[in-house]
Amino acid sequence: MMNYTNFTFAQATLLFGVVFLLPAIGTANLGNYLRINKGIASHLEMCPAGQDTIPVREQENFDESFGSPTYRPHNRDPFADKEEAPPKVIQPQKVGTDDFKPRLYKIPESYSGFKIEIKRVDKPLAASHDIFFQHGKVFAEKLKDGTFSYLLGDFSNAEEANKFLGDFLKQRYPKARVAEYEAGERLY
């Protein structure tokens, strides 16, 4: 009895191509390869050694300007004819680092609104205190009792000031509070 295996059409086609067509294609390619190589070899035999294959009339002369019969050499330094300007010297300036003075703002005389007092002290704060480096615009005011108040912000109503105080400043400054001003006078 014959034993049959599952043989698909694709497998049969592949087998047919390998057995019958590939040798024919290979022979044709081999013939073409030999013919091409023979043509290259015959061409090389016609050219004398060391001579370029481009005809003389087509060779370019890269030393001449395009379209001009006279050659002018390229000036490698276009500024060679110009007089050299004296160098600019910027004089160094001493910048002091120990003489930092905080920029404090006064409460305007006509100011009406709300500010947040972040610090109240008996003596003015030193210029190296943290609040001058951590906050942009710090207002300072000497109160009637002789203490110094340092304030931030500009709010049109108490709700905005209290929200800002609760959201951003209360954790850092637990004693901070909202101060109200009317025509430059502190009401609170």
N, CA, C and O of each residue as an XYZ file, in Angstrom:
752
protein
N       0.812     -1.171      0.000
C       0.000      0.000      0.000
C       0.862      1.243      0.000
O       1.951      1.280      0.573
N       0.343      2.245     -0.654
C       1.061      3.512     -0.716
C       0.706      4.367      0.482
O      -0.441      4.420      0.927
N       1.706      5.018      0.975
C       1.502      5.893      2.109
C       1.479      7.328      1.596
O       2.491      7.823      1.099
N       0.342      7.997      1.708
C       0.201      9.375      1.225
C       0.426     10.346      2.382
O      -0.030     10.122      3.504
N       1.140     11.425      2.080
C       1.317     12.499      3.074
C       0.542     13.717      2.597
O       0.242     13.854      1.412
N       0.236     14.563      3.498
C      -0.461     15.797      3.125
C       0.522     16.702      2.402
O       1.489     17.191      2.986
N       0.260     16.913      1.136
C       1.139     17.701      0.290
C       0.304     18.823     -0.285
O      -0.599     18.564     -1.081
N       0.576     20.074      0.094
C      -0.252     21.184     -0.358
C       0.185     21.667     -1.731
O       1.266     21.336     -2.218
N      -0.667     22.438     -2.323
C      -0.383     22.982     -3.647
C       0.827     23.902     -3.608
O       1.639     23.898     -4.534
N       0.958     24.703     -2.528
C       2.083     25.633     -2.400
C       3.400     24.868     -2.325
O       4.397     25.275     -2.920
N       3.397     23.768     -1.596
C       4.621     22.971     -1.494
C       4.976     22.345     -2.841
O       6.149     22.265     -3.206
N       3.964     21.907     -3.570
C       4.215     21.306     -4.880
C       4.767     22.342     -5.852
O       5.677     22.039     -6.623
N       4.235     23.546     -5.827
C       4.704     24.610     -6.710
C       6.152     24.966     -6.391
O       6.961     25.176     -7.295
N       6.462     25.031     -5.139
C       7.825     25.341     -4.733
C       8.790     24.244     -5.195
O       9.874     24.532     -5.702
N       8.402     23.051     -5.022
C       9.250     21.929     -5.456
C       9.456     21.957     -6.967
O      10.571     21.726     -7.436
N       8.417     22.233     -7.728
C       8.513     22.316     -9.185
C       9.489     23.415     -9.591
O      10.309     23.224    -10.489
N       9.398     24.584     -8.917
C      10.281     25.701     -9.231
C      11.729     25.367     -8.941
O      12.617     25.702     -9.725
N      11.968     24.722     -7.841
C      13.341     24.377     -7.469
C      13.920     23.356     -8.433
O      15.072     23.477     -8.849
N      13.137     22.359     -8.788
C      13.652     21.266     -9.613
C      13.790     21.663    -11.079
O      14.798     21.333    -11.705
N      12.804     22.365    -11.646
C      12.804     22.597    -13.089
C      13.207     24.012    -13.512
O      13.921     24.170    -14.502
N      12.763     25.050    -12.781
C      12.987     26.417    -13.242
C      14.304     27.028    -12.768
O      14.944     27.761    -13.522
N      14.710     26.748    -11.563
C      15.904     27.360    -11.024
C      17.162     27.049    -11.840
O      17.948     27.966    -12.075
N      17.389     25.848    -12.271
C      18.579     25.607    -13.092
C      18.554     26.404    -14.396
O      19.603     26.849    -14.862
N      17.396     26.587    -14.983
C      17.316     27.346    -16.230
C      17.613     28.818    -15.982
O      18.308     29.451    -16.778
N      17.095     29.369    -14.889
C      17.344     30.772    -14.562
C      18.816     30.962    -14.239
O      19.429     31.935    -14.676
N      19.384     30.041    -13.477
C      20.790     30.118    -13.115
C      21.693     30.071    -14.331
O      22.697     30.782    -14.374
N      21.369     29.265    -15.308
C      22.181     29.154    -16.513
C      22.117     30.448    -17.301
O      23.128     30.912    -17.828
N      20.917     31.038    -17.382
C      20.770     32.293    -18.119
C      21.574     33.393    -17.432
O      22.242     34.179    -18.105
N      21.520     33.460    -16.096
C      22.273     34.481    -15.373
C      23.764     34.271    -15.507
O      24.518     35.238    -15.610
N      24.199     33.036    -15.507
C      25.616     32.747    -15.652
C      26.107     33.203    -17.019
O      27.200     33.756    -17.135
N      25.308     32.975    -18.052
C      25.666     33.414    -19.395
C      25.757     34.932    -19.469
O      26.685     35.475    -20.069
N      24.794     35.614    -18.860
C      24.822     37.080    -18.842
C      26.040     37.586    -18.085
O      26.672     38.553    -18.511
N      26.375     36.956    -16.981
C      27.524     37.373    -16.188
C      28.813     37.249    -16.994
O      29.650     38.151    -16.965
N      28.976     36.148    -17.708
C      30.183     35.958    -18.502
C      30.241     36.960    -19.645
O      31.312     37.475    -19.968
N      29.093     37.239    -20.259
C      29.042     38.189    -21.355
C      29.385     39.595    -20.870
O      30.118     40.313    -21.551
N      28.866     40.010    -19.695
C      29.131     41.346    -19.160
C      30.603     41.479    -18.793
O      31.236     42.483    -19.119
N      31.144     40.488    -18.126
C      32.549     40.561    -17.736
C      33.454     40.624    -18.958
O      34.468     41.322    -18.953
N      33.083     39.893    -20.005
C      33.877     39.916    -21.231
C      33.833     41.312    -21.850
O      34.834     41.779    -22.394
N      32.670     41.990    -21.771
C      32.531     43.328    -22.305
C      33.355     44.336    -21.509
O      33.970     45.225    -22.097
N      33.377     44.212    -20.183
C      34.172     45.111    -19.348
C      35.644     44.904    -19.627
O      36.397     45.870    -19.751
N      36.058     43.671    -19.725
C      37.474     43.381    -19.972
C      37.904     43.941    -21.319
O      39.000     44.487    -21.444
N      37.041     43.808    -22.336
C      37.425     44.321    -23.643
C      37.506     45.848    -23.632
O      38.344     46.424    -24.326
N      36.657     46.502    -22.862
C      36.690     47.960    -22.751
C      37.973     48.406    -22.052
O      38.610     49.367    -22.482
N      38.355     47.714    -20.980
C      39.560     48.065    -20.249
C      40.809     47.879    -21.101
O      41.790     48.605    -20.940
N      40.771     46.905    -22.007
C      41.928     46.682    -22.868
C      42.099     47.838    -23.849
O      43.216     48.127    -24.277
N      41.007     48.497    -24.206
C      41.086     49.595    -25.159
C      41.665     50.863    -24.532
O      42.235     51.685    -25.249
N      41.533     51.049    -23.198
C      42.011     52.262    -22.527
C      43.458     52.046    -22.083
O      43.746     51.098    -21.351
N      44.363     52.912    -22.517
C      45.741     52.802    -22.042
C      45.810     53.083    -20.539
O      45.002     53.848    -20.013
N      46.750     52.480    -19.865
C      46.887     52.629    -18.418
C      47.183     54.077    -18.062
O      47.978     54.736    -18.732
N      46.516     54.591    -16.967
C      46.772     55.934    -16.479
C      46.013     57.017    -17.208
O      46.134     58.178    -16.816
N      45.245     56.729    -18.234
C      44.515     57.752    -18.968
C      43.060     57.728    -18.537
O      42.473     56.664    -18.342
N      42.489     58.910    -18.392
C      41.098     59.014    -17.991
C      40.203     58.663    -19.172
O      40.578     58.865    -20.327
N      39.049     58.150    -18.885
C      38.125     57.742    -19.944
C      37.254     58.892    -20.440
O      36.551     58.733    -21.438
N      37.280     60.060    -19.763
C      36.488     61.208    -20.210
C      37.243     61.892    -21.341
O      38.430     62.189    -21.203
N      36.565     62.144    -22.460
C      37.241     62.827    -23.573
C      37.758     64.195    -23.131
O      37.193     64.812    -22.228
N      38.815     64.661    -23.757
C      39.480     65.902    -23.376
C      38.547     67.094    -23.491
O      38.596     67.972    -22.629
N      37.720     67.171    -24.483
C      36.847     68.328    -24.672
C      35.803     68.448    -23.559
O      35.245     69.529    -23.368
N      35.526     67.377    -22.825
C      34.524     67.418    -21.761
C      35.130     67.629    -20.381
O      34.390     67.784    -19.410
N      36.452     67.639    -20.265
C      37.062     67.816    -18.954
C      36.892     69.259    -18.490
O      36.949     70.193    -19.290
N      36.681     69.426    -17.182
C      36.499     70.750    -16.616
C      37.804     71.223    -16.005
O      38.602     70.429    -15.508
N      38.004     72.521    -16.050
C      39.149     73.121    -15.393
C      38.608     73.866    -14.171
O      37.985     74.920    -14.305
N      38.846     73.319    -12.995
C      38.280     73.891    -11.781
C      39.049     75.103    -11.284
O      38.659     75.729    -10.298
N      40.141     75.438    -11.962
C      40.902     76.619    -11.575
C      40.367     77.892    -12.206
O      40.776     78.981    -11.805
N      39.485     77.798    -13.161
C      38.912     78.967    -13.820
C      37.507     79.216    -13.297
O      36.798     78.290    -12.902
N      37.119     80.493    -13.304
C      35.764     80.842    -12.901
C      34.789     80.301    -13.935
O      35.136     80.164    -15.108
N      33.588     79.998    -13.512
C      32.598     79.449    -14.415
C      32.254     80.477    -15.491
O      31.818     81.585    -15.179
N      32.445     80.115    -16.727
C      32.090     80.974    -17.858
C      33.085     82.080    -18.141
O      32.824     82.913    -19.009
N      34.195     82.127    -17.460
C      35.166     83.205    -17.675
C      36.482     82.611    -18.169
O      36.956     81.620    -17.614
N      37.074     83.199    -19.198
C      38.333     82.646    -19.703
C      39.524     82.965    -18.799
O      40.543     82.278    -18.860
N      39.406     84.004    -17.959
C      40.520     84.344    -17.074
C      40.243     83.846    -15.671
O      39.104     83.860    -15.206
N      41.255     83.423    -15.029
C      41.124     82.903    -13.675
C      41.640     83.927    -12.679
O      42.751     84.440    -12.810
N      40.814     84.217    -11.680
C      41.241     85.081    -10.587
C      41.225     84.241     -9.313
O      40.183     83.696     -8.949
N      42.348     84.131     -8.640
C      42.366     83.286     -7.444
C      41.423     83.825     -6.363
O      41.219     85.033     -6.239
N      40.869     82.921     -5.606
C      39.951     83.264     -4.524
C      40.726     83.894     -3.379
O      41.753     83.363     -2.958
N      40.247     85.016     -2.876
C      40.881     85.670     -1.738
C      40.411     84.957     -0.474
O      39.247     85.075     -0.091
N      41.290     84.234      0.161
C      40.912     83.450      1.336
C      40.576     84.323      2.541
O      39.808     83.892      3.401
N      41.116     85.523      2.632
C      40.829     86.430      3.733
C      40.217     87.712      3.173
O      40.959     88.616      2.787
N      38.888     87.819      3.117
C      38.258     88.994      2.513
C      38.486     90.275      3.317
O      38.260     91.368      2.797
N      38.927     90.169      4.570
C      39.127     91.347      5.400
C      40.601     91.757      5.471
O      40.965     92.617      6.272
N      41.448     91.147      4.638
C      42.886     91.421      4.695
C      43.189     92.860      4.310
O      44.135     93.431      4.852
N      42.437     93.479      3.404
C      42.697     94.837      2.958
C      42.198     95.879      3.960
O      42.627     97.032      3.909
N      41.307     95.497      4.862
C      40.696     96.449      5.779
C      41.595     96.657      6.995
O      42.323     95.762      7.424
N      41.514     97.871      7.530
C      42.295     98.204      8.710
C      41.640     97.582      9.931
O      40.419     97.641     10.080
N      42.426     96.998     10.787
C      41.887     96.307     11.951
C      41.487     97.321     13.014
O      42.254     98.226     13.342
N      40.284     97.162     13.545
C      39.784     98.068     14.574
C      40.407     97.685     15.910
O      40.694     96.514     16.157
N      40.614     98.676     16.766
C      41.172     98.336     18.085
C      40.169     97.495     18.867
O      38.961     97.688     18.734
N      40.659     96.570     19.675
C      39.734     95.710     20.429
C      38.978     96.511     21.486
O      39.514     97.449     22.074
N      37.740     96.128     21.711
C      36.929     96.782     22.725
C      37.267     96.164     24.075
O      37.268     94.944     24.233
N      37.546     97.005     25.018
C      37.866     96.538     26.359
C      36.777     97.047     27.294
O      36.540     98.251     27.398
N      36.138     96.138     27.953
C      35.103     96.499     28.918
C      35.758     96.469     30.294
O      36.270     95.440     30.737
N      35.728     97.601     30.945
C      36.364     97.702     32.255
C      35.551     96.921     33.283
O      34.326     97.038     33.324
N      36.213     96.140     34.098
C      35.483     95.385     35.131
C      34.935     96.327     36.194
O      35.541     97.345     36.529
N      33.780     95.958     36.705
C      33.161     96.743     37.768
C      33.023     95.855     38.989
O      32.644     94.688     38.892
N      33.330     96.412     40.104
C      33.224     95.654     41.337
C      31.753     95.583     41.748
O      31.051     96.592     41.815
N      31.323     94.376     42.013
C      29.948     94.171     42.443
C      29.996     93.644     43.863
O      30.559     92.584     44.136
N      29.405     94.394     44.741
C      29.407     93.983     46.139
C      28.320     92.959     46.410
O      27.201     93.079     45.912
N      28.650     91.975     47.185
C      27.661     90.965     47.538
C      27.196     91.108     48.972
O      26.126     90.622     49.339
N      28.006     91.778     49.787
C      27.648     91.931     51.190
C      26.802     93.168     51.448
O      26.290     93.353     52.552
N      26.655     94.009     50.445
C      25.928     95.257     50.656
C      24.495     95.200     50.116
O      23.953     96.222     49.695
N      23.879     94.011     50.126
C      22.515     93.874     49.642
C      21.564     94.615     50.581
O      21.588     94.434     51.798
N      20.740     95.442     49.981
C      19.723     96.145     50.754
C      18.373     95.733     50.205
O      18.119     95.875     49.009
N      17.519     95.232     51.052
C      16.210     94.794     50.559
C      15.410     95.982     50.056
O      15.476     97.080     50.608
N      14.667     95.742     49.014
C      13.813     96.798     48.476
C      12.461     96.658     49.156
O      11.706     95.717     48.909
N      12.190     97.594     49.994
C      10.930     97.618     50.722
C      10.052     98.719     50.145
O      10.542     99.774     49.743
N       8.784     98.468     50.112
C       7.832     99.436     49.575
C       6.983     99.991     50.711
O       6.657     99.284     51.664
N       6.634    101.261     50.595
C       5.736    101.896     51.561
C       4.303    101.709     51.091
O       4.036    101.561     49.899
N       3.408    101.718     52.029
C       1.990    101.684     51.701
C       1.631    103.071     51.180
O       1.846    104.060     51.880
N       1.086    103.166     49.962
C       0.722    104.493     49.430
C      -0.327    105.189     50.306
O      -1.169    104.533     50.919
N      -0.266    106.487     50.353
C      -1.196    107.262     51.201
C      -2.649    107.120     50.770
O      -3.557    107.257     51.590
N      -2.872    106.850     49.499
C      -4.247    106.745     49.010
C      -4.709    105.293     48.868
O      -5.743    105.025     48.256
N      -3.938    104.355     49.434
C      -4.261    102.929     49.241
C      -5.469    102.505     50.054
O      -5.563    102.777     51.251
N      -6.399    101.829     49.374
C      -7.539    101.201     50.036
C      -7.609     99.768     49.539
O      -7.666     99.527     48.333
N      -7.604     98.818     50.461
C      -7.648     97.406     50.091
C      -7.138     96.543     51.223
O      -7.143     96.952     52.384
N      -6.696     95.340     50.877
C      -6.278     94.373     51.883
C      -4.875     93.865     51.553
O      -4.537     93.650     50.389
N      -4.068     93.677     52.595
C      -2.729     93.099     52.490
C      -2.606     92.030     53.571
O      -3.400     91.985     54.511
N      -1.598     91.171     53.422
C      -1.387     90.115     54.406
C      -0.111     90.421     55.181
O       0.975     90.517     54.608
N      -0.262     90.571     56.484
C       0.890     90.808     57.349
C       1.521     89.444     57.655
O       0.911     88.599     58.310
N       2.756     89.244     57.168
C       3.404     87.947     57.395
C       4.331     87.967     58.608
O       4.636     86.916     59.172
N       4.776     89.150     59.010
C       5.695     89.234     60.145
C       5.515     90.574     60.834
O       5.363     91.608     60.184
N       5.535     90.541     62.164
C       5.512     91.759     62.975
C       6.613     91.602     64.021
O       6.616     90.654     64.806
N       7.551     92.557     64.012
C       8.714     92.474     64.897
C       8.951     93.812     65.587
O       8.448     94.851     65.159
N       9.747     93.759     66.685
C      10.056     94.979     67.436
C      11.134     95.810     66.759
O      11.106     97.038     66.836
N      12.097     95.149     66.089
C      13.193     95.833     65.407
C      13.112     95.521     63.922
O      12.599     94.466     63.547
N      13.606     96.414     63.066
C      13.592     96.117     61.626
C      14.405     94.855     61.331
O      15.410     94.584     61.988
N      13.962     94.096     60.346
C      14.639     92.856     59.964
C      15.953     93.158     59.250
O      16.082     94.170     58.561
N      16.922     92.268     59.423
C      18.210     92.410     58.744
C      18.011     92.197     57.248
O      17.081     91.515     56.819
N      18.901     92.792     56.468
C      18.816     92.680     55.003
C      18.981     91.238     54.535
O      18.582     90.907     53.419
N      19.557     90.383     55.359
C      19.778     88.988     54.968
C      18.618     88.071     55.358
O      18.718     86.855     55.199
N      17.528     88.629     55.863
C      16.388     87.798     56.281
C      15.748     87.110     55.074
O      15.734     87.650     53.968
N      15.226     85.924     55.310
C      14.649     85.084     54.244
C      13.507     85.746     53.477
O      13.386     85.537     52.269
N      12.683     86.523     54.133
C      11.500     87.040     53.425
C      11.868     87.948     52.261
O      11.090     88.086     51.317
N      13.049     88.571     52.315
C      13.455     89.456     51.220
C      13.910     88.677     49.991
O      13.909     89.207     48.879
N      14.295     87.433     50.189
C      14.744     86.598     49.075
C      13.635     85.687     48.557
O      13.701     85.217     47.421
N      12.627     85.438     49.371
C      11.587     84.486     48.993
C      10.319     85.141     48.449
O       9.479     84.463     47.858
N      10.178     86.419     48.639
C       8.965     87.106     48.175
C       9.366     88.301     47.315
O      10.373     88.964     47.566
N       8.555     88.555     46.303
C       8.885     89.612     45.356
C       8.754     91.010     45.905
O       9.758     91.710     46.039
N       7.579     91.430     46.218
C       7.330     92.817     46.630
C       6.865     92.802     48.087
O       5.742     92.403     48.397
N       7.758     93.247     48.967
C       7.464     93.260     50.404
C       7.229     94.712     50.819
O       8.034     95.597     50.532
N       6.104     94.932     51.501
C       5.770     96.257     52.028
C       6.169     96.306     53.491
O       6.007     95.326     54.217
N       6.688     97.439     53.921
C       7.068     97.628     55.322
C       6.323     98.834     55.881
O       6.109     99.831     55.191
N       5.936     98.718     57.144
C       5.206     99.812     57.780
C       5.574     99.841     59.265
O       5.574     98.811     59.940
N       5.883    101.030     59.754
C       6.118    101.191     61.191
C       4.778    101.576     61.824
O       4.177    102.591     61.475
N       4.333    100.751     62.748
C       3.028    100.968     63.377
C       3.137    101.940     64.550
O       4.235    102.270     64.998
N       1.980    102.394     65.041
C       1.927    103.394     66.103
C       2.529    102.889     67.408
O       3.030    103.687     68.200
N       2.492    101.590     67.647
C       3.044    101.031     68.884
C       4.562    100.815     68.809
O       5.162    100.316     69.762
N       5.188    101.187     67.680
C       6.638    101.091     67.534
C       7.114     99.793     66.893
O       8.316     99.622     66.691
N       6.224     98.892     66.575
C       6.612     97.635     65.926
C       6.657     97.832     64.418
O       6.118     98.795     63.873
N       7.323     96.878     63.762
C       7.451     96.918     62.308
C       6.643     95.766     61.704
O       6.742     94.618     62.137
N       5.854     96.103     60.710
C       4.992     95.119     60.052
C       5.469     94.926     58.617
O       5.729     95.895     57.903
N       5.581     93.669     58.204
C       5.987     93.326     56.837
C       4.810     92.637     56.162
O       4.283     91.646     56.668
N       4.402     93.174     55.013
C       3.166     92.751     54.367
C       3.405     92.333     52.917
O       4.388     92.735     52.295
N       2.490     91.518     52.392
C       2.518     91.053     50.999
C       1.148     91.243     50.375
O       0.136     91.315     51.072
N       1.130     91.321     49.058
C      -0.107     91.251     48.295
C      -0.865     92.545     48.162
O      -0.532     93.569     48.760
N      -1.921     92.454     47.337
C      -2.831     93.574     47.108
C      -4.162     92.951     46.720
O      -4.314     92.442     45.610
N      -5.119     92.991     47.627
C      -6.406     92.337     47.406
C      -7.521     93.361     47.530
O      -7.460     94.269     48.358
N      -8.536     93.203     46.698
C      -9.652     94.152     46.709
C     -10.698     93.816     47.760
O     -11.456     94.694     48.174
N     -10.755     92.543     48.207
C     -11.715     92.194     49.258
C     -11.108     91.188     50.238
O     -10.100     90.550     49.934
N     -11.712     91.052     51.385
C     -11.179     90.210     52.465
C     -11.219     88.733     52.106
O     -10.353     87.976     52.545
N     -12.216     88.294     51.306
C     -12.326     86.883     50.946
C     -11.106     86.424     50.133
O     -10.550     85.355     50.384
N     -10.701     87.245     49.161
C      -9.519     86.903     48.348
C      -8.273     86.829     49.224
O      -7.471     85.904     49.095
N      -8.114     87.797     50.108
C      -6.940     87.829     50.977
C      -6.913     86.621     51.902
O      -5.863     86.003     52.078
N      -8.066     86.270     52.502
C      -8.122     85.114     53.400
C      -7.867     83.810     52.664
O      -7.225     82.910     53.205
N      -8.365     83.695     51.431
C      -8.127     82.485     50.640
C      -6.640     82.340     50.324
O      -6.085     81.249     50.456
N      -5.987     83.433     49.908
C      -4.557     83.393     49.614
C      -3.761     83.054     50.875
O      -2.814     82.270     50.824
N      -4.143     83.641     51.994
C      -3.476     83.368     53.261
C      -3.595     81.893     53.621
O      -2.606     81.256     53.985
N      -4.794     81.355     53.521
C      -5.013     79.941     53.868
C      -4.332     78.972     52.909
O      -3.799     77.946     53.331
N      -4.349     79.300     51.607
C      -3.793     78.381     50.601
C      -2.266     78.401     50.551
O      -1.657     77.356     50.325
N      -1.629     79.556     50.754
C      -0.200     79.663     50.481
C       0.672     80.072     51.665
O       1.826     79.650     51.738
N       0.165     80.870     52.583
C       1.056     81.464     53.577
C       0.896     80.942     54.997
O       1.847     81.032     55.774
N      -0.238     80.411     55.369
C      -0.514     80.051     56.764
C       0.441     78.981     57.291
O       0.840     79.045     58.453
N       0.812     78.010     56.476
C       1.734     76.966     56.940
C       3.116     77.543     57.220
O       3.766     77.150     58.188
N       3.558     78.449     56.402
C       4.903     79.023     56.559
C       4.922     80.120     57.639
O       5.887     80.244     58.394
N       3.865     80.891     57.695
C       3.774     81.983     58.669
C       2.497     81.793     59.489
O       1.454     82.335     59.121
N       2.551     81.038     60.589
C       1.336     80.741     61.364
C       0.681     81.978     61.987
O      -0.525     81.978     62.237
N       1.462     83.026     62.238
C       0.915     84.244     62.854
C       0.467     85.270     61.812
O       0.083     86.382     62.173
N       0.509     84.920     60.548
C       0.115     85.848     59.482
C      -1.372     86.158     59.583
O      -2.160     85.319     60.020
N      -1.755     87.374     59.176
C      -3.162     87.772     59.229
C      -3.436     88.830     58.176
O      -2.511     89.440     57.639
N      -4.697     89.043     57.887
C      -5.120     90.008     56.879
C      -5.243     91.381     57.536
O      -5.773     91.513     58.639
N      -4.739     92.405     56.830
C      -4.842     93.782     57.315
C      -5.606     94.603     56.288
O      -5.367     94.491     55.086
N      -6.527     95.430     56.772
C      -7.349     96.268     55.889
C      -6.870     97.718     55.962
O      -6.524     98.233     57.025
N      -6.866     98.359     54.780
C      -6.439     99.756     54.682
C      -7.532    100.578     54.016
O      -8.205    100.133     53.086
N      -7.681    101.803     54.531
C      -8.633    102.753     53.944
C      -7.905    104.085     53.837
O      -7.531    104.683     54.846
N      -7.704    104.550     52.592
C      -7.010    105.815     52.306
C      -5.632    105.863     52.987
O      -5.243    106.888     53.546
N      -4.909    104.751     52.932
C      -3.562    104.690     53.467
C      -3.481    104.416     54.954
O      -2.381    104.234     55.476
N      -4.598    104.380     55.654
C      -4.641    104.125     57.107
C      -5.052    102.681     57.378
O      -5.949    102.129     56.740
N      -4.366    102.102     58.340
C      -4.669    100.714     58.706
C      -5.887    100.691     59.635
O      -5.916    101.373     60.659
N      -6.891     99.889     59.255
C      -8.126     99.832     60.029
C      -8.154     98.662     60.999
O      -8.498     98.858     62.164
N      -7.856     97.620     60.628
C      -8.109     96.311     61.173
C      -8.433     96.229     62.599
O      -8.658     95.137     63.120
